[in-house]
Amino acid sequence: MDLYWIGVHTALGTPDEGVPYAARIVPGQLPTAERRARYGTDCARMWHRLGAHRKTFTLLRFTEQVAPEEVRRPALRALTADLLYAPVTVPGVRELAARTGVA
């Protein structure tokens, strides 16, 4: 159930309350690639809302590794674009943007 609370808190505008749920999850122990991708997606959104650009990027890369098609969805492409044009430079974002059709 921890996985679902991450997305719930992010959607409710309280992403900081999702952090403890994310911390309890070991992504490699999630039973399917779909759930691992959901973890990566929801955590990327959560960290993005919290302004943690590097953590957002790390989770987008994790999602790309477990389910490459997921990072090509419009919502995750928008996150990638936000990182690409953010005032903080995150190494590797330009390459992710190119792979996902953002840049």
Buried (B, 14 or more C-beta within 10 A) or exposed (E): EEBEBBBEBBBEEEBEBBBEBBEEBEBEEBEEEEBBBBBBBBBBBBBBBBEBBBBBBBBBBBBBEBBEEBBBBEEBBEBBBBBBEBEEEBEEBBEBBEBBEBB
